[in-house]
């Protein structure tokens, strides 16, 4: 087994894969002794890498299990969310990786491979986990619903898959919340919309039709209502982007100007700008594009 680097979006099974592999290799008894897991919530500065990881890596491991099965003669160090480790801690790791290669294998897990320093990536076999396909997610959610005896309509399952965007963990969390909320009744698409914080399609259409009308007063009222109803403007930006890009009603020039403004608003919101002002600014640009032609 080489050193491994798993990367890809959240909720695609990276941590589960290595934990399942380790359990398969070592069995339940040896698992605790042979696997060291450190994630972002643990202290993982340069000192810990030098002391804790090094001390664990230097212990040798025997090659047999209590149930008689053959067991690999190395231990595994799992560094989850490795992209949040400092460059200094990552640099301290590379020597340990080489020196302890006889007794220890490292598995780094991250969302963004670009945040892992080059000397580490070159020492690992890289595996990219892509977002899960809709069919796989749908099947898994139906399995979970069946085992947990949850009543859910087919439309709700399809909608769960759509709102989770390839993140199975997110989909299961939404399903769990919806089950608690309904208390045994059937889960519908409407419930999933409420729980996921998704803005209903009608609201998006209403916003666009007000922009088409060119009335700034109406726009102001609608924007205030959206904020007061508790909808997140960041969510609105994502949905508005999809609605505008997929629509046939806008010219390429209009789309490009609006999408550039969406990007700007998204950045401002991430920096902590005021939601209402950003929403008004965005809608004013959309209105300007739609009414001037």
N, C-alpha and C positions, 0 to 999 in steps of 0.2 A: 504493500500500500504506500503510495507516495504522500507527500504533504498535499493537502487539499485546499482549494479556495472556492467557496460557493458564493455566487453573487446573483442578484436579481431583485425584483420588487418584493415588498413585504407580503406575507400571507401565502407564499407559494411553496412552503414546505422545506426550506433549507435546513433549519434546526432539527425538524422532525426526522429528516433523512439521515443525518449523521448520528442522532441519538438512537434511531432504530437500528442502524448499521452496527453501532457500538454494542447495543444490547444483544444483537445477533452474534457478534464475535465473542463477547465475554460471558454471556449468560447473566442472570440476575445477581448472582453472588459476587462475581469479580468486578461487576460494572462500577461499583463505587470506588474500588481501589485503583482501577485502571484508567478512569476517565476524569479529567479535571475540566470543569466548564466554568468559564469566566465570561460574563456579559457586561453590557454598559453600566449596569447598576452596581457592579463590583468595582473595587478600587483597582485600576489597571495602569497606574503610572509606571514610570521607568523602574522604580524601586521594586514594585511587585513582580514585574517581569524578571528582574534580576534575581530576586530571592525566591518567591513562591513557585514560579514556573520552573526556574532552574533546579530548585530542590526536588520538585516532583519529577522533572525530566531525568535527573541523575539516578533515580532508583531503577534497578534492573527488574525485569519481569520474567516469570517462568512461563513455560509454554504449555501448561495443561490446566484443565478445569476440573472441578470436583466431580462433575458428571461423566468424566472420562473423555469428553470431546477435545479435539485439538484446539488450542487457543493461540492466537498470534503472540510472538515474544516481544511485543512493544505496547506502550501505553498511548493514549490519545489525549491531546490538549485541545479543547474546543474554545476558540476565542470568538464569541458571538458579537455581532455589531462591531467588527474590527475597524470599520471606517471611522468610529468615534474615538479611536486611540490616538494619542499624540504621535507626531512623527518621531520624537525621541524614543518613545516606548516601542514603536515599530522597528526603529533602528536597533534597539537593544535586543530585539527578538531574533534578528537574522543570524547572529553568531550562535545563539543558543540552538537555533534550528539546525545549523550545520553540525555543531559539536555533538549534539545528542541524537543524531540521526539513527544510531544503532538501537536506541531504546525507546524513542518517542516519535510519534507522528503528530503534526499540527494540522488542525482544520480551522481555517479562517472563514468567517461568514460575514458578508457585508451587503448593503444595498447598492453602493456605488464603488465600483472597482477602481475608479480614477482617484479615490482618496487613500488607496493603499500604495505605499511606496514601491517603486519599481523593483528594488532588490528582493522584496518579499514575493511579489507576483511571479518573478522569474524562478523562484524556488518551489512553486506550487503547481499542481495540475489544476487548471481552471475549469469550473463547471458553471454554465449560465442557466439559471432557472427562469423560464419565461412565465408571464401571467398565465394562469390556468385557462384552458378552453372552456367555453360555455357548457359543452356537453358533460365534461368531467365534473364541473361544479354542480350542474343540475343533478347529476346522478348521485353525487355525494350528499347534497342537501336532502334529496328524497330518502336516501339511506338513513340519515340522521333522524329525519322526521318520522320514519317508520319505526326505528328502534326506540325513539323517545315518545312514540304515540302522539305525535303532534298532527293536528288537522290543518292542512294548508292547500289552497287552490293552486292549480297548475300555473295560472297567470301570476300568482304571488311568487312562485318559485322562479319563473322566468324573469320577473322584475327584480328579485333579490340578486340574481346573477348579473343583471344589467347594472344595478347601482354599486355592486361591489368591485366592478372593473378588474376581474381576474384575481382578487384577493379573497381566498376561501375563508381565512380567519375572520375577516370583516363580515362576510356573508353569514357565517355561523353565529357570530355575535348578534347581528341583527335578528336572526331567527330566534335566538334565545330571548332577546328583549321582547320581541313580538309575542312569544309564547307566554311570558310572564304577564304581559299586558292583557292578553285575551283570556287568560285563565281557563283554557280548555276549549274555547270556541274556535271556529275555523279562522285561520289567518288569511286576510284578503290583500289585494294589491294596495288598497287605500291605507291599510295599517302599516304596510312596509314603507310607503311613501312618507308617512308621518314620522316613523322611527328613524329612517335613514336621513331625515332632514332635507330630503329632496324637494325642490320647488315644483309644484304641480305644473304640467304642461300648459294648462289654461292660463296660469299667471304669466308665463313667459310670452304666450301669444298675445295676452292683453297688453303687456308692456310694449311689445313690438307694434301692435296696432295703434297705441297712443303715440308712439314715435312717428308712425306714418301720418297720423292726423295733424302733427305740427303744433299742437297746443301745449305750451309750456306749463300752463296752470294745471292741466290734467296730469301731466307728467309728474309735477311736484307732489300732487296729492297721492298718486299711485306709489311713488317712491317712498313717501312717508308711511303709507299703509304697509308696504312690504317690510320696511324696517320694524314697524310696530308689531307686525305679525310674527316677528322673531326669525325671519329668514336670513341666513348668512349671505352677505354680498359675495364672498369668495365662491360659494356654491353657485350663486346666480351667474357669476362670470364664467364658470365652467360650462354650465348648461346653455348660456347664451351663445358661447363660442360654438358649441355643437349645432345649435339651432340655426345660426347664421351661416356657418360653413356648409351645412348640408342643404340649405334652402336654395331654390332656383330663382327666388324673387329679387336677388341682388346681383348687380354687375360685379365683375372681378375687382374693379377699382374700389367700389363701396366696401366689399368684403375685406380688402387689404387694409383700408384705413381703419375700419371698425376693429379688426383683429389686432392691429398694432396698438390701438387704444386699450383693448382688453388686456394686452400684455402689460401695458403701463399701469393700469389699475390694479392688476394682480400683484405687481411688484410693490406698489404703494400700500396695499392692504397687508402684505407680508411685513412691511416696515412699520405697521401700526397706525396707518392713516385713518381718518374718520370715514366710517362706512357710508353715511348719508351723502357727504360731499363727493366721494368717489363715484357713487351710484349716479348722482345727478350729472357729474362731469361725463361719465360714460354715455348716459342716455342722451345728453345734449349732442354729443358727437354722432351717435346713431341717428338722431332726429335730423341733424344737419345734412348727413349723407343721404337720407331717404327723401327729404323734402326739396333739396336744391336741384335734383334731377327731375 
